[in-house]
Amino acid sequence: MSDYADTNPGPLQVVHIISGLGHGGAETVLHRLLTAPTQPDRHCVISMGDEGVFGPRLRAAGVAVYTLDMKTPAGALKGLWRLHRLLRQLNPDVVQTWMYHADLIGGLAARLAGIKAVAWGIRNSGADLQKSSRSAKALSWLCARLSRLVPGVIVACADNAAQRHRQWGYRADRMLVIPNGYDLSCWQPDEQARAELRAEWGWAGEAGVIGSVARWNPLKDHANLLAAFALSAARDPSLRCVLIGHGMDASNEALMALINGHGIAGKVKLLGRRDDVPRLMNALDLHVLSSRAEGFPNVVAEAMATGVACVVTDVGDAARIVGDAGWVAPPQNPAALSEAMDQAVAQLGTAQMRERLRQGRERVGRLFSLEAMVDAYHVVWRRLAQDYPRRPGPAMDASYSGAGGGRAGRPRRLLFVVNNPAFFLSHRLPLALGAQRAGFEVHVATMDGPSVPQIVEHGLAHHVIPMSRSGKHPVQETQSIYALWRLFRRLRPDVVHAVTIKPVLYGGIAARLAGVPAYVAAISGLGFVFTKRGQGLDFLRLAATLLYRLALGHPNSRVIFQNVNDRDVLRKAGVVRPEQVVLIRGSGVDLNEFQAVPEPDGPPVAIMAARLLRDKGAVEFVEAARLAAGHAGGLRWVLAGGPDAGNPASVSEEEFARWQREGVVECLGERSDIAALYQQSHIAVLPSYREGLPRSLVEAAACGRAVVTTDVPGCRDAIEPGVSGLLVPVRNARALADAVMRLAGDAQLRHQMGEAGRRLAEREFDIRKIVQTHVDLYEMLSDG
């Protein structure tokens, strides 16, 4: 097949299916292959697990990534359906699978989706399969029986792996070997890095630093390595050892038992998993592969390319990689491995060693270049695509063109419309990433701003729309609707999800005019128009109600409310139909980020974390602090947030400056470390006039903090009154001060309420539940 002539130079559309995207050899090679500068084809990746380490890196390189989260029986069933649907929609030229699970499941799913151009990828030598998982052993046996039916080609990473799998019954005439390739511009000698690291480790004057880059795994046989090092160190006490990789840290009890058992704790440095391995490799004199089984060990070629001497056990293709440039010892033999290490150390600094290192780097460049690997895969895929043409229909790259054209040939397209990019990141990013993992192609439309690059970094397509924070200029408002209509017509999303008042109103109108198939409106509070006091006929509120009726009249739509009061207001006004209503309590909270911790020592701290708006109760908070001045317990009042010039309800900069000078409250300004602020406080306060369901109170509950808030819609929905917090009348600074001082003086009550708040957060506000509810909603609407 290697002599096949590429007569069609156009790019192929290749879908890669892999078990997961964690930190492993196969995942590293996949990333290297797809992001190579000479890569001629178009790719997307489907992970049967999560996005792991390499998902964000692939997205940053422009590669679409879909995750299936097939970790549970229910997730596996749902993931299988999503996988089949994705393959049908993408309709690629070739499906390339990686590792046993993906070979079997991904290969069968591809064939059921009508795709015959399937290439399996073998990354395991199979030499010590009994040390692998039961599922891996069962799948390898099953794959051998199906290798005549499913794949058109079986790509092994090593000669040794190919030979062993043929012996197991894999189809021999479909097996070929493509060695891993390496970018020598990444892996190269760096004397400065070497000197800096050796000085950092306190080994600047030491000769003989031995290292190993390998995760904690039985197949890597760290017991063999440490036993061999102990033998060598007994003969040469100046030797030192560095272990790099997942599990290589002091929390690994089994590893520490080995180190202490050999009496070498003072000579071994544990660095854990690191992302700067090319730099760290430069600090080594000798890299040791001590494995009992391998396929094509990447780390050996990487060490040689960096100019580091190598000792390897004779497993997989390790001996083939080092050739005459390194030392080879039998596996599971510490004495032999120690002898090989001693021979290598004895040559350090000599002309003979310098020649070995030169030959090693030259060998990697000649036999295992990144360009050679890219070319080999391209030839294989091109031949597969020629032998098994894809079924009629649009190609996968229709989803990348940015043009319209409906659903055919691409994943379902979801577009978020939010006015403020910072608000999207703080309140809706988990929903977007959850939809992306579920197979949606996710776009975001916001105003321009400094937060936009962060949206793009998450692999989300971004579109700038003109939209002001206020609504005082009718011409500008009309331009916003027109801009959204044009975007919808060009992008042709399957679902539009609009968040906050103006995107909901303008997005709903534009969606109906543009013929968007499905529309989701998130009413996260009815806002200033519905909370301001007025007498007589309120023309602004009347106009807003009419706009809501127009915007929310989409025939295939859902309106998400965060509390029942807002729902009832719009239902009473005839704005929403009963079948449109969905009640989701808030935006959710990451319970891992916002963790309950014991209260700090010292005087009690009452904190309000919010934009400084009058209708958030900022003025009442400051007045309550004045009323509580001189509290016997030293009660402190802390304000985290700043004025919002774009909101008519904002306090002025001058008023904020007066509060700072007065000193009755500690004004922190805008802060992003909200979890830490709650964990450093005792009481969370929000005296708002009206809310959807305030995120700040949900986050405070997750941190196990008692709450004082107002008895108004949204706020009372965020707590269990009298159980996880106290309610006070709105616009009543005296009642607010009394409630805060009550909690400040009763630690037991605070603790009880904090514990109840955490239970409430776990039961109602877990971000994972909120995300899944939204994804189910998107799928239901887009299937309608």
Secondary structure by P-SEA (a helix, b strand, c coil): ccccccccccbbbbbbbcccccccaaaaaaaaaaacccccccbbbbbccccccaaaaaaaacbbbbbcccccaaaaaaaaaaaaaaaaaacccbbbbccccccaaaaaaaaaacccbbbbbbcccccccccccaaaaaaaaaaaaaccccccbbbbccaaaaaaaaaaccccccbbbbcbbbccccccccaaaaaaaaaaaccccccbbbbbbcccccccaaaaaaaaaaaaaaacccbbbbbbccccccccaaaaaaaaaacccccccccccccaaaaaaaaccbbbbccccccccaaaaaaaaabbbbbbcccccccccccccccccccccaaaaaaaaaaaaaacccaaaaaaaaaaaaaaaacccaaaaaaaaaaaaaaaaaaccccccccccccccccccccccccbbbbbbbccaaaaaaccaaaaaaaaaaccbbbbbbccccaaaaaaaacbbbbbbbbbcccccaaaaaaaaaaaaaaaaaacccbbbbcccaaaaaaaaaaaaacccbbbbbccccccccccccccccaaaaaaaaaaaaaaccccbbbbbccaaaaaaaaaacccccccbbbbcccccccccccccccccccbbbbbbcccccccaaaaaaaaaaaacccccbbbbbbcbbbbccccccccaaaaaaaaaaccccccccccaaaaaaaaccbbbbbcccccccaaaaaaaaabbbbbbcccaaaaaaccccccccccccccaaaaaaaaaaaaacaaaaaaaaaaaaaaaaccccaaaaaaaaaaaaaaaaac
